[in-house]
Amino acid sequence: MNHEHSTQVPNETFYTLSIDESLARLHTHPSGISSSEAATRLERYGKNALQEAAGKTLMQKLLAQFKDVMIIILLIAALISGVLGEWTDSVIILFVVVLNAVLGIMQENKAEQALDALKQMSSPNAQVIRDGETRTIKAEDLVPGDIVLLEAGSVVPADLRLIESASLKIEEAALTGESVPVEKHIAPLELADVVIGDRVNMAYMSSNVTYGRGVGVVSATGSATEVGKIAGFISQEDDDVTPLQRKLNELGKYFTIIIVVVAVIMFVIGFLQGREWLDMLLTSISLAVAAIPEGLPAIVTIILALGVQKMAKRKAIIRKLPAVETLGSTEIICSDKTGTLTQNKMTVQQAYIGDVLHPAEQEVQSVVGHEVFLQIMTLCNDTKITTSEGQIELIGDPTETALVDYALKQGWNKRDAEARYPRRAELPFDSDRKLMTTVHDIRTEEGTLFRSMTKGAPDILLERCSHILIGGQKVEMSPAHREAVAATNKSMADRALRVLAAACQDLTGMPEPLNSDTLEQNLIFVGLVGMIDPPREEVKEAVRICREAGIRPIMITGDHRDTAAAIAKELHIIEDDQGVLTGSELNLIDEADFEEKVTHYSVYARVSPEHKVRIVQAWRNRGKVVAMTGDGVNDAPALKTSDIGIGMGITGTDVSKGVSDMVLADDNFSTIVVAVEEGRKIYSNIRKTIQFLLSANLGEVLTLFIATMVGWKILFPIHILWINLVTDTLPALALGLEKAESDIMKQAPRKSSESVFADRVGIGIIYQGILEAAITLFAYWWGHTHYAEDIAVTMAFATLGLIQLTHAFNVRSNHQSLFAIGPFSNKYLNGAAVLSGLLVILVILLPFMNDLFRVVPLNGKQWLIVAISALIIIPLVEIVKLISRSKHKRT
């Protein structure tokens, strides 16, 4: 919060005030403040955000670009050149250094913007009452006097004086160190000198609601909160430097040492050969600056951040940048069932009316007795029907809404039925009876009578039935009838359907008293209905892709064993019941045994959140990279234990989302698979970028080193610097935007310990760098033997610059042919190659640039040799790929 804003009401006094005194002090009331008043207070008090470290100024960013040792050496070289009268070299070196700094700042800003956008995606929300209405706003827009609603799973968004509490418990470990949740009350405290942990009528920013619900008035926001007063408490995001970036930084250090040694050797050899010491000094320094990939970490950050934004568009919101890399290594995905693998919507699958079983999609209007069946299913039911923007919405228990939805599809409208058969009495469902009964007016030709309608557990209801409705006629229930109903019930249950039975009886008068004995005896059995939360259609394909990609999907659910097994079989997560383990069975297995046996199970049923930690840990102990989904407060430990914690964006609590590395905006398992594919693609593209930059740099080093060894003055310092400047950044970023290779999800997961140079990347860097150097040296040799020295230098300059751009197309795939993936299918690389190529060619074509760069115009034949030299690397690399693919097929 900005220090210029007005001081807020002293936060520490509110726990001694009554609710009315607190509301009066804050000039508010239980129905909240108005939107206009909130805007005024936001202007006065500032955002509800903790103080963040001040960002770097433009000057600080600019100076940071010149802290690199190699840049400092280059500046010294420019100074020496100027002192010795070599003004052209001096000016051009300074131009290249400044332009490199500007590009560096642009890269840094791009990365910061992408990461800021990432933080905005994960910005927490708060439920408030404003203008007398409940609404959801960003937590940072809260102001003192706002009325905030709390429920289990919420993160307290500001400091609150509680004004309502219903079994409210809040965990305040971040402030007090006490992990046991505190039970909250609303009465004022008598003593003023009370520690935070004993202020039971307050809720403090960043603490977690673990149970119950409550309402509080905002007493302080931002830096005025208790959290805001704790120095160094700001722990919004982890360090955004990823493991890959750390590896690259280390690589850069080793690479720098090697290149400096090479540069020193070149300088010494050139000096001993009698060449100008200043010329050799500048060449050696230019080589070192050009060869060290100092921009690689920044380019990697941009590629990661752009990938994160693309993932967000595909419903996978990455909260922590390292998760992008880890996704590519995922070997196990532990997923909840409800809502993630399934639709989170109970759906009727079968209806048994009278003595005939009907699939849900079959119309039953022609079935005698269907009307009574649908009456019971919709009228003995508390679902509410609303209409929003022309769409019917069902509000109520998922099981009951499934029955109303089924009836609607059968042409039976609950609202119309309620008007025709008004409810007169009811016996609500309870867990002891496992039944629900309602009584309705039924008008017949003989007059009005009462019909009791009962639904509930089939085994319980069947015991209370003396008759059965068959063909629309009430007949006495025989043992054969009972066996038929019981067999149908079992067949439905074997399919993991949740089965409800329906029964009724007609009454001439309202019985007294209204209880189970008077309403739920001697009933007429009408039918059964079987329902299930069906799998999401797209998840079947996602599971298949997982299998193909070497990823093992694991289902973890609190649901019953049979239901879990049925869904898992349908999704092909398991083939038989051998792969299912229940929580109670898991309790009987010790840690060591479970670690051995964990590979046997792909479905865990009736488990608690504590079991999830054991499952994740067992897989991790076997060296697997584990992703874990969760939506509840109690899922937080498992989410933290896993390599990638995945929160649910729709059903997830703020706590579960807060500890997650990734949040699913649609709670869909298939989105995890999409994210894994995107993660693999991003990592693959980063490796392509590394391969491109290092092979190009190696080509430059070898070209100059070998030329120096044989006494050739092949390139001037400015040539190296210019090539490095114009051919590195744009093609490297374009490679980061390469589409995923067609077989990327048919490959085994990458081991997290795997080197960035694995999978032929290291070999590619070496042989491709050698090829670039050899072709460039050939172009110089040709020019040197057929033409003048200045033409040979120009041909070498043009060849080295252009060959790097054509080679960028080679590294689009280390396995597949460039022509198989489409040589020009990456439009970003096409643009980057054209622009960078023009910047190389224009130096030779424009007369005023010739003197600056010490090059001369080339004729058609010379340009043809340069073009052939630049393009020849493509077929050469294609031959290597072909040999590699042939070997792979044989093995």
N, C-alpha and C positions, 0 to 999 in steps of 0.2 A: 504494500500500500504506500502511496506517495506521502512523504512527510509533510507536504504542503497542505494536506487535508486537515480538517478540524479534528481535535482530540475527541475521542468517543467517551461515552458515559463510563465511569470507572467500573470495569468488569467484575472486580472482586467483591463488590457489595451486594450483588443481586441475590445471593443465596440466603441473605438475612431478611429479604423483603418478601411480603406476601405476593400472591399472584396479581392482585389488583394494583398494589404499589409498583410492582415491576412493569406492568402494562402502562401505568400512568407515567412512570419515569421515562419510558421509551416512546410515549405518545402514540400508542397503538391500542388495538382491541382484538379479541379472539377471532374476528372475521378478517383480520389482516389490514394492511395499509393499501392505499390505492396505487395504481401503476404510476401515476404522475408524481405522487409523493415518493415512491421508490426511486424514480429517476432523479429527483431532487437530492435524496439522501445519498445515492450512488455518487453524484457529483461532489457532495460534501465530504463523504467518508472514503471514497475511492473503492477500488475493486477488492473483493474478498479473496485476496491472494497474498501469500507470504512474500517477503522481500526476496528478490532473486539477485544474484550477483550481476553487477552492471555488465552489459555486453561490451565487446571491444569497439572502440571508435575506428573510423576509417584510417586514421593516421597510425593507430596501434597495429591494425591489420597490415598496413603497408610496410611498417618497420619490421614486422614479424617475417615478411617475405625476404628480408635482407639479412636475417640472422643465420641463414645456412652458410656453413664454412665455405662451400664451393662457390657460392655467389660472392662472398667477401673476397675470395681469391681472384675471381673474375673481375671485380671492381678494381682491385689492385693492379691487375694486368692492364685494364683500360687506362688507369692513371699513368702507368709506366709507358704505355704506347703514346699517350698524349705528351708526356715529358720528352720523349725521344722524337717527337715530331710526326709520329704515325697517327695523324688526326682521324683519318678515315676509319682505321681499325678501332680507334678509341670510341668514336661516335657510334659506330655500328654495334660494338659490344654493349655500350650503355643502352642503346635502343632495345636490343634483344633482352637485356636484363630487366629494364623497366616494363617492357611488354610482357615478359614472363611473370613479373610481379602482379601486373594488372590481371592477367589470366588466373593467377593464383588466388587473388582476392575474389574474382568472379566465381571460381570454383567453391571457395569457402562460403560465400554468400548463398550460393545455390544449395549447398549442403545444409546450412543453417535454416534456410527457408523450408526445405523439405522436412527437417527435423521439427521445426516449429509447427508445421502443419500436422505432423505426427502427434505432437503433444495435444493439439487442439482436438484431434479425433478421440483422444482418451480423456477429455475434460469431463469431470464428474458433474452430475446434475443434482438438483434438490427439488423436493416437492414442497410447495408453499401455498398459502392461502392469500391471494391478492384480489382486491375488488370483490371479496366475498366468495370467490371461486377457487377451487383447487387447480393448480397448474404446475407444470414442470419447467424449471428454469436452470440455467447454468449456475453452479454453486458460486462462481466468482461474482455473480450479479446480486447476491444476497446483501441486504443492508440491515442495520440495527432496527428492530421493530417488526421485521418479517416474522410471520407465523410459519413454522416448519413442521412437516409431518415426518415421523420416524417409524420405521418398521424393521423387523428382523432382517439382517443383511445389509442395512444402510450404513454408510459412513457418515458420521455427524459432520455437516458441512460448515458449521461455525459454532461459536460458543452460544449455548442456549440456556435460558431459565425455563425449566419444564413447567407447563401449565396443565398437562394431562399425562397420566401414566397408567397403562394397562399391562401389568406384569412385565414392565420394561426393565431389561438388563443390558448394561453397556460395559464392554471390555475397554479399560483405560490404561493398558500396559504401557503404551507409548509415553504417557504422562507420569504415571505413578510407579511403573515397574511391577504392578500387581496384576498377574495374569487372570485371576478369578474375576468374572464379570460382577459388576456392582448393581444391586437391585435399586431402582430409582423410585423416589417418591416426590410429592409436590409441595409438601408443607414447608414453611420457612424454618430456617435453623436459628436457634437462639444465640449461639456464640458466634462472634465475628472472626475469632482466631481459629479457623478450621482449615486443615490441610485439604488439598485438592481431592484426595482419595475419599474424604468423608463428606464432600459436598454432594449429597445424594439427590438434591433437587436441581442439579446442573448437568448439562451434557456438553462435553468439550470437543472442539474441532479435531478431526482425524481419529477420534475413538470410534469403535465399532459396535453397532447394535446387534446383540446376539440372540435376544428373545423379546417377545411382546411388541408393543407399539406405544407411541407417545406423541405428544405435541409440545413444542417449545417455542418461545419467543427469542429471536436473535438478540443477544446482549452485547456481542462484540464480533467484529470481522477482521480478517487480514492480520496485520501485525499487532493489533490490540488483543488478539486471542491469547490464551495461555500457551498454545503451541508457538504462536508468533514471537513470544517473549523468550523462548528457549533458543539460545544462540546455537547456530549450526544444525538446527533440527531439520532444515529444508532437505528432504530426501525424496523429491518428486520422481526423478528418473535416475536409473543407474548410469554408470559411465557408458557413453555411447560408442566407445572404442571397442570394436569387435575383436574376437580372437584372431581372425584373419588379418585385420589391420595391424594387430600387435606383431604377428609373424612377419608381415611385410616391412614394418618398421625395423625389426631385427635384421631381416634380409638386406634392407637398405644400408645398414651399418656395415655388414660384411662386404656387400657389393662395393661400397665406398672405399674400403681399405684396399680391395683387389684393384679397383680402377686407378686409385692414386698410385699404387705400386707400378702398374702398367704405364701410367703417364710419366712417372719419374724415370723409368727405364727408357721410354721413348725419348725423353728430353736428353738424357745422358748419351744415348746412341747417336741422336741427331747432332748433338754438340760435337761429339768425337768425329763425326763425319764431316765437320767443318761448316755446318749450316748455321745461319744466323741464330744466336742464342735467344733473342727476343721472339723471333718467329717460332722457334721450337717451344719456347715457354708458353706462348699464346696457344699454339697447337695442342700442347699437352693439357693445359688448363681447359681449353674448349672441349677436348675429348672427355675429360673427367666430368665436366658439367653436363655435357650431352649424354654421357653414358649412364650416369646415376639417375635412376627413375624417382626423383624426389617428389614428383606429382602423383605417384601411384596411389598412396593412401587417400589423397583427396578425391581422385577419380573413383576409387573403390567406394568411398562414402557416398558420392553422388549416385553411383549405380545402385547401391543398397537402398538409398532413400527414394529413388525413382521407382524401384521395385516395390517398396513399401506402399507407395501411393497407388500403384497398379493393383496390389493385393487388396487395398481398401475398396477399390471399385468392384472387386470380386467378392466382397463381403467378409474378408479376413483382415481385421485391423491389427497391425503389429504395434505393440506398445514398447518393445525393447529391441533395438536394432540387432543384437547378437542372435536373436531368434531366427532371423532370416537365414543365417548360415546353418544353424542347428537343424532347421526344417529339412534341408537337403540330406541330412544324415539320419533322419527318423527311421527307426526299424520297427517300433511298436507304437500303435495308437490305441490307448485305453479310452474307451468312450462310454458315456452313459447311454442308456437305451432310450428313455422317454424323451421325445422331442428332438433328439439328435439323430438316432437311427430310425426312429418312428415319427409319425406325424403329430404326436402329442394331441391326438383327437380320437377318442373312442368312436368306433364305427361298427354298426351292426353288420354281421356277416351271414347269419342264418336266423330264420324264424320258424318255429314248430307250432303250427296252429291246428288244434284238434289232434289229429294223429298223422299229419303230413309235414315233412321238413321242406322248407323253401329257402333257396339262396336269396340273399338280400336284394339282388338286382331283379329278381322275378316279381312281377306285379301280383298282388294278392286280392285285388278287388273282387275277383270272381270266386274266391274261396269263401264258402259259407262259414260264418263265425269270425271273419276278419275284422268286422266293425267293433265287436266287443273287445277283441284283442288290442286293436289300436286305441280304443277308449281307455283301457287300463294303462297302456304304455304312456299315453300323453296326459291323462287327467290325474293319475296317481303319480304326479311329477311336479316338481317346483320350478322347472325351467321357465324363464321369462323370455318372451319374444319381442324384440325391438326392431325397428326399421331405421337404417341410417343410409342416406343418399340412395334410396331405392333398394338397398341390400338388406335382406333379413339377417339379423344377428341373434344368436341364442346365448343367453346368459344363465349359467347355473353349473351344477355338478357335471363333469364330463360324461359320466355314465347316463345321466338323465337327458343331457342335450343330445346324445347319440340316439336315444329312443325317439325324441321329438323330430330330429333330422330324418330318421328313417320313415316316420309317419308322414312327414311333409313330402318326401319323395314318392310315397304311396298315395298322395292326393288327400291326406287327412291333416287338416290345419288345427293346431291346438287352440288357437284363439277362438275359432268358430265353435269348436267343441265345448270350450269353457262357457261360451254364451248360451249354448243349448243345454248343457248339463252343469249348472253351477255347483260349486263345492259347498257342502253344508257342515261337514265335520271332518276331522282327520286324526289319525294316530301316527305321529312322526316316526321315522325310522330310528331304531336304536340297536346298538351292537349286540344286545342280549337276545332280542326277538329276531333280528335280521330280517325284519319285515317293515313295510310302510303301507298304511291303509288310508284311503279317503272315501268320503260318502258324498254322493251326488244325487240331485233330482233327476229322475227319468220320467218323462211324460209318455204315457201309453194310451191306447184307446180306452182302457179300463180306468184311466186316471193317473195321478202322479204317485210314483213310488220312489223309494230310496234304493240306490245300488251302491253297495260297498265294493271298492276296487282295491285289490291287494297285489303288491309285487314284492319279490324278495328272493332269498336263497332257495333253490329248488328242493333240496332235501327237507328243509324246515316246512316249506309251503305244502309240499306233497303230503306230509303227515296230517295236515289240517283240511285236506280235500276229501269229500265223501262222494263227489260226482265229477263228471268230466263233460265238456262241451264237444260233441262230435257231430259234424254236419249241421250245426246250428241247433242241435237238440241236447238237452240235459239228460245224461244217462248215468246210472250208478257206476262208480269206478270199480272195476273188477281187478283181481290180481294181475291179469294179463295187461290191462291198461297201465297199471303201476309199473310193471316190468318194462313196457314199451317206453314210457316217459323216462324212467331211470336209465335205460340203455341209450336213449337219445341224449340225455343230459351228459352221460359219460363220454359219448362220441364227440360232443361239442367240447367238453373239458379236455379231452385228449388232443384236440387241436389248439389247446391253450386259450380257448375263448372264455370270456367271463360270462357266465350263464345266469339269467334271471328268469324266474317263473312268474306267471300272471294268473290270477284267480279272481272270482267275484261271487257275490250272492245278492239276490234282490230281497229287499225288506219292505214290509208294509208300513212300518213306522220306525221312527228313530229310536234305537234301543237305549235303555238306561240301565246301568251307567255305561258311558262310552269307554270300553277297554278291550283288550285283546280277547277276553273270553266271550264278549258279546258280538264282536265284529270279525274275528279271525278264526272261526270254527265252522265246520260243515260247509266248506267253500266248494265252488265249482271250478275245477281246473280248466284254464282256457288255452295256455300255451307256454312255450319257452322262447327266449331270445338269446342269441350268442353274439358277443361283440369283442372286439380287440382294438388296441391301438396299432394300426397296420404300419408296416415299414414304409419309409419314403421310397418312392419308385426309383429316384436317382441314386439312392444309397446302394442298391444292388450293383449298379455299374461301378460305383466308387470302390466297393469292396473288391470287385474283380480287378480293378486297376491296382489296388493295394497289393493283391496277391501277385500280380504280374511284376510289380515294382519291388518285390522282396520285402514288403511291409506287412506285418502281422496285425490285423485288427482284433482287439480284445473288447468284449462287451462286459460292462460292470453295471449292475442294476440292483435296486432294492426290491424288484418285482419277484414273483414266485418262480421257482425253478422251471416248471413246465412252460410258463409264458415266455420266459427268457430263452429257453431252448427252442421253442417253436419259431420265434422271430429270428434267432441266430441261424437256424436251419434254412429258413426262407431266404436269408441274405447270404447263405453259403459261408458263414463264419465258422460253423461246425458242420460235420456230416452226421454225427450221432451224439447220443447223450453222454458219451464217455468224456467229452471235453467240458463238462459243466461241473462247477464246484459251488457249494453254498457257503454262506458266511459261517454257519455253525460248524460245517465240516472243516473250514479253514482254521477255526479256533483250535482244532484238535491236532494241527500240524505245526511242529516247531519251526523256527526260522531256517535252520540248516536244511531240514528235509524239504521245506517249501521251495527253497532256492533251487534244489535239485529237480523238484517236480513241477515247477512253474510252467515249463514248456508243454506240459500235458493239457493245460486248460486254456480255453479261449473265451469261456463264459463264466461269470461270477454272479450268482443270484442271491437275493436276500442278504446283501452285504451292507455294512455300515461304513461311514466315511473313514473310520479308523482302518478298516481292512484295505482301503484303496492305497494307503501309504505303504502297507506291507507288499501289495502286488507290484507297485511301481518300484519299490526298493529292491525286490527280488530280481526283477528284470534288469535293473541298473547294475546290480552286483554281478550279473552275468555279462556285463560289458555292453549292454544294448542302450541305444538312445531312445528314450521314452517320451511320447507326448501324452498328456492326460487332460481330459475335459472335466469341468466341474461348474456347478452353478450355485451351490449353497455355501453358507458361512463355514460349515464343517469340512468343506472340500478344500479349504485354503492350505492345510498342511500337505495334502497330496499334490496340489498344483505347484507348491513350492518345491517339493521333493523331486518332481519330474524335471526332465531336461527342458521341456516346453509345456508350460501351464497354459491351458486354453479355456478361457472364460466364455460363458454364454451371454450374448448381447441382449437377448430378449428376456429370458427367464432368470438370468444370473443376478446375484446380489452384487452390490458395490464392493463388498469385501472380496468376493471371488474374482471379480474383474480387476480389482486393484492389485492382486498378487500374480495375475496372469501375464504371460509374455505376449499372448495373442488373444483377441476377442472375436468370436464369430457373430457377425451382425445378424445372421439368420438362423443361428443354433443348429446348423445342418452339418452332418458328418461329411458329406461330399465336399463342403467348403474346406475342410481340413485337407482333403486329398488335393484340391485345387491349390491350396497354400503350399503343400509339400512339393507339388510340381513347379510352382513359381519359385520356391526356394532352391530347388535343384537347378532351375534355369538360371537364376541370378548367380549362383556359385559357379556354374559352368561358364557363364559370360565373363565373370571376373577372371577366371583362369585364362580365357581367351585374350582378355585385355593384358594380363600379365605376360602371356606368351608373345603377344604382338610387340609390346614395349621392350621386353628383354631381348627378344631375337633381333629387333631393329637396333637396339643399343649394342648388342654383341657384334652385329654386322659392322657398325661404325668403328668399334674398338679394333676388330680384326683388320679392317681395311687400312686404318691408319698405322697400326702396329706393323703389319707385314710390309706396307709401303715404306715405312721408315727403315725396316730391316734391310730392304733391297736398295735403299737410297732414292726412292721416288718421292717427289714433292707433290703428292696426289691432290690434296685439298687444303684450303686455307682455313684458319680458325672460324672466320665468319660463315663459311659454308656449313661447317658442323653445327654451329649454333642455330643457323637459320633452318636447316633440315630438322633439327630436334624440335624447334619451336613450332613449325607449321605442320609437321607430320605426326606428332605425338597425340596431342589432346583430343582433337575432333574425331579421328578414327577410333581412338581408344574408347571414348564415350559412346560412339556409334555401335561398337562391338558389344558394349554393355546393354544395348537395346535389341540385341539379336533375338529372334523368336526361338522358342524351345525346339530342340531337335526332335524329330518324330519318334525316336526310340528312348527318349529321356525317362519315361516311366516304365521301360522294360529292362532297365538296368538295376542291379542290386544297389542298395543304399551305400553312399560313400561313408567309409569309416571316419569318425570324428578325428582320429589320430593321423589320418592320411595326409601325406605331404601335399602342398599345393602344386608340386612338380610331378605328382603321380599321373598315371593314365597317359603317358607319352608326352606330357607337357614339357618336362625337363629335356627329354630327347629332342622334341620339336624345337625348343629354343636353341639348342646347340647346333643341330644340323642345318636349321633354317638360317641362323646367324652366319654360319660358314658359307652357305650358298649365296647369301646377300653380299658378303665380302668378296667371294670369288668372282661373282658376276660384275661387281663394281670394279674390281681390279682388272678384269678382262676388258671392260669398256675403256678404262684408262690406257691399258696396254695397246689396244687397237688404235686409239687416238694418238698415242705417243709414237707408234711405228708408222702410221699412215699420214698423220697431220702434224701440226705444230704443238708445242707444249701447252699453250693456253687453250687450244681446242680440246686436248686430252683432259685437262683439269675440268673444263666445262662439261664434257661428256660424263666424267666420273661424278661430278656434282649432280647433274640431272638424273643419272642412273640411280645413285644412292637415294635421292629424294623420292623418285617415282617408284622404285622397287619396294620401298617400305609401304607405299599406298596399295600397290597391287598385292603385296603379301598379306595385307589386312584381310583380303577376301579369302586367302588360304586358311587362316586360323578360325574362320567361322565354324569349322568342324574339323576335329582331329581324326575323325573316322570316315565320315561320309564325303563323297565327291562333291566339289563345289557345284558341279553341273547337275547333280541330283537334287540339291537343296535349292537350286535356282541362283545363278551367279549374281543377279541384281535384285533379289527378293528383300534385301535389307535397305530400305529407302534412305535411312539415316546414314548408312555407310556410303551409299552412292553419292549423296550430297557432300559428305565429309571428304571423300576422295577427290571429287571434282574441285571443291574449294581449295583444299590443300595442294592439289596438283597445279592449279592455276598460280598459286603463290610461289611455287618452285619454278614454273615455266616462265612467268612474267619477269623474273629476275634476269633471264637470258634474253627475252624478247624486247624488253624496254631499254632503249639505248642509255638513258640516264642512270639505270640500275647496273649496267655493265661495269662501269668504273668502280662503283661502290663495292660490288661483289667480286671484282677481278675475274669476270667471265667474258666470253665473246659470243656473238651470234653463231648459230650452227646452220649448216645447209640441210637440204632434204635428206641426203644419204646419211649424214651424221645423226639427224633426228630419228631416222629409221633404225639405226643401230642402237640408239638409246631406248627406243620403244620396244624393240625385240629383247634387249637386255632386261628391261623392266618387267616385261610380260613372261619371260622364259621361266621365272620362278614358279608360275602357276602349274604348267605341265610337269615340272620336276617334282613338286610336292605331290601332285596327283599320282605320279608313279609310285612314290613312297607309300601313299595311302592305299593304293591298289595292292601292293605287296603285303602291307600290314593286314588288310582285310582278308586276303587269301590265306595268310598264316592263321588268322583268327578262325576262319571257317574250318581249316584242317584240324585245329586243336579243339 
